[in-house]
Amino acid sequence: MNNRSITDTADIIWQDYLTLCKPKVVSLIVFTAVVGMFLATPNMVPWDVLIYGTIGIGLAASSAATINHVIDYRIDSIMARTMRRPLPEGKISIVNAIIFAWFLGTISMGILAFLVNTLTAGLTALSLIGYGFIYSMFLKRATPQNIVIGGAAGAAPPVLGWTAVTGTLDPNSLLLFLIIFVWTPPHFWALAIYRRDDYAAADIPMLPVTHGVEFTRLQILLYTILLFVVTLLPYLVGMSGLFYLVGAVLLGAGFLYYAILMRFNHDDQLAMRTFSYSIIYLMLLFAFLLIDHYIPIIANNL
């Protein structure tokens, strides 16, 4: 019984530390980084770069997520969505969370610097600092444009994946950055509308709190229109082909449908469905990019 109790306790503690890493968010980050790796080469990504790059970027993202938990400890204890996270509930101490974040960040930088390349390590460090400290500590509390400015850190993963393979900054990788950068505001503002009372209670100046829900709905629509245009750029510059174009148009039409519907239907559940669709949208969009990239190679080998 004692051994089982110890094992169960260890499993619970492990799950709490995993929660600090925000695994769902990190999974999307890692996925877009991996797509960036494959788009950087006409052939197969070298296995060492794929493995070490993925691990390094994933650990850095997990470190940034843990730092966000630490910095947001007070507001997380107020908001219904976050009050059951490990730190507000006292399952993990602030000190242990800081040590955990430091450990993840140090390991990630070592892997990227010594087993991938220094450019990727440097850019990843900037991204970690941008989200973990600049956004979480300052921007989030300073301006309703927090998610727009802070979105730069979240848009970096495909660039990191690209540089992991090439060791250089490529203009095409910056297109991938631009897509996620423009996608972030309508994605997050939909959630902010649904959780606006939480943000107001925590005194966080999210756009629906400072400028109202109607203004935020308009901004979501405008950003979604801009996103639709931006996602056409990979095809227009010759980076991707017709397969991606069709996918981007169909997915963009779906996002526009939700954004337009939100202008007339003020049900908060619709805002949450829009948020959920935006996640699926980004995953599928990058999947279309990846598949389209290898269609010519597959066709040539047939």
N, C-alpha and C positions, 0 to 999 in steps of 0.2 A: 504493500500500500504506500509506504513512504517513497519507494523508488518511483512508483507511478505518479505520485503527487509532485515529486521533483521534476519529472519529465513534463507533466502537464504545465507546471509553472514556467519551465524553460520555453515551452511552445508558445505560451501566452506572451512572455517577454519578447520573444523573437517576432511575433506578430505585431506587437506594439512598435518595435523599432522599424519593421517593414512599413507600418503606417506612416511613420515620420518621413519615409522616402517618397510618399505619394506615388505608389506604383502605377496607377492608371495614367497619371500625367507623364511620368517618366517613360512609360511604354510608348506613348505617342511621340515623345521627344526622340527616343532611340530609333523608332521606326522611320521618322523623317530623316534622321542622320544617316541611317543605313541606305535609304533611297538615294541620298546625296552621294554616298560612296559609289553606288552602282552607276549613277548617272555621270560620274567623273571619268569613267573608263569605257571604251567600246567593248571590252572583254570582261573577264571575271575579275572581281576585286581580289587582290592577293590575300590569302587566308590569314596571314599574320596581322595585316592592317584591319581586316574585317573583324577579327576576334578582339584584338587589343583596342582598336578604335571604339568598337561598340561598348566594351567593358569600361573603358576610360570615360567616355562621354556619359554613359549611364550612371557611373559612380559620381561624376561631377554634378549631374542633374539631381541625384539623390541627396548629395551634400547641400545643394542650394535649397532643395525642398525642406530639409531638416532645419536649416538656418531660418527659413520662412516660418516654420513652426515655432522656433524659439522666439523670434521677434514678434510674432503675432499671438504669443501666449495669452496676453491680457484680453485682446479682442476676441480670440477664439473661445474664451470662457464665457463671453457674453452672447455670442451668436448661436442660434439654435442649430445651424448646420455644422458647427465646428466644436461645440462645447463638450462633445464626447471624445475628442482627440486625446492621445496619450498624455500630453502635458497638462491641459486643463483638469483632467481627471486624476493627476498625480501618479500615473502609472510609471512615468519616467521623469527623473528630475531634470531641471534645466541644465545643470552641470553635465550630467551624462549625455544629454542631447547635444550639447556643444562639443563634447569630446567625440561623440559619434560623427558629427558633421565634419569636424577637423580631420578625423581618421579617413573618412570617405574622400574628402577633398584632396588630402595629401597623397593617398594611394592613386587617385585618378590622375593627378598631375604627374606623378612618377611614371605611370604606365604610358601616358600620352607623350611625355617629353623624351623618354628613353626607348620606348618601343614603337612609337609612331613617328612623330616629328614635332619640333619645337613650335612651329607656327600653330598647329592644332592645339597644342598645350596652352599657348599664350591666348589664343582666341577663346578657348574653353574657360580659362581662368577669368577673362573679362566678362564672359557670359555669366559665370557663377557669381562674380561680384555684382554684376548688373542686376540680376534677379534677387540673389540672396541678401544683398545689402542696400544698393541704391533704390531699387523698387520697393522692397519690403520695409525698409527702415525709413525712407524719406518720401519717395514719390506717392506711395499708396496713401499717405496721410496728408500730403501737401496740396494735391490738385485733382480735380475731377478728370483731368486728362492723364491720370496716372497709368491707366492700362494702355493708352496710346504710346506714351513715351517708353514705359517699361516693356512694351511688347517687343522691343528690339532684342532683348535678351532671350525671350522665348522663341524668336524667329531665327536664331543662330544655328540650331542643330544641323540642318542640311548643308550649311556652309562648312561646319566643322567636319561633317562626313566627307565632303568634297576635298577639303584641304588634307584630310587624313590620307587620302589616296595620292593626291598630286603634289602636296607640299606648297601649293600656291593658291592665291585668291583668283578665282575665275569669274568673269562677268555673269556667266550662266548660273553659277551658284548664288549670285546675288539676286537673281530672279526668284529663286526658291525662297530666299530670305524675304523678298518683297511680298510674296504670296502669303506667307504666314504672318508677316507684320500687318498687312491689311485685313487678314482674316481675324486677328485677335480681338479688335474692338467689338464687332457685331457678335462674335462668339461669347465674349465675357459680359457684355452689356445685357444680353438676353438673360443670363443668370442673375445679374445685378438687379434687373427689374423684378425678378421673382423673389429675390432675397433683400429687397430694398429696406424693409423694416429692420432687418438684422444690421445692415450697414449703418442705418441711421442711429440705432441704439448704441453701436460701437463707435460712433462719431467718425466714420470713414467717409470721405467726400466722393463717393461714387456718383457717376453722372445722374442716375435716377433720383438720388437724394438731393443733389445741389441744383439740378436744372429741371427736375420733374420727369415723369414717365413719358409724357407725350414727346418731349424734346428728344429723349433717349430713343424712342421708337423711330423718330425721323432720322436720327444719326445712324441707327442700325440699317435702315433702308439705304441711305446714301453710301455708307461703307460697303454694303453688299453689292450695290451697283458698281462701285469702284473695284471691288474684288472680282466681279464677273469680268471686267475689262482686263485687269491685271493677269488673271489666269489664262487669258488668250495669248499673252506675250511669249511663252515658250514655243508655241506653234508659229507665231508671226516672225520670230527670229531664227527659225529653223532648228531649234533645240529639240522639238518633239514633232510627231506626225499627226495624221488624221485620227488615229485611234484615241490619242490623248485629247485632241480637240473636241471630238464628239462627247467624250466623257466629261470634259470640263464644262461644256455647254449644258449638258443634261444636269449635272450636279449643281451648276450655277443657277439654272432655272429653278431647281428645287429650293435652293437657299433664297432666291428672290421671291418665290411663292410664299415662304414663311415670313419674310421681311415685309412684304406687302400686306399679307393677312394680319400681321401684328398692328398695322396702321389702323385697321378697321375693327378688329376683334381684340378687346382689351382683357381677355381672360388671361390671368397670370400663368395658367397651365400651358397656354400656347407659347408663352415666353420660354418655359422650361422645355417644351418640345423643340423649339427653335434651337436652344442651347444643345440639346441632345443631337439634333440633326447636324449641327455645325461640326461636332466631333466626328461623326460618320463621314461627313462631307470631306474633311481634310484627309482622313485615312484613305478614302477611296480616290481622291484626287491624286495623292502621291502614289497610290497603287497603279493608277492609269499611267502616270509618268514612268514608273518602273517597267510596266509591261510594254508600253510603247517603245521604250528604249531598246528592248531586245527583239522586237518584231522583225526589223531588217536582218538581224543576225540569224534568227530562226528561219526566215524566208530564204536566205542565201545558202543555208545548209540543207534545204529540202531538195 
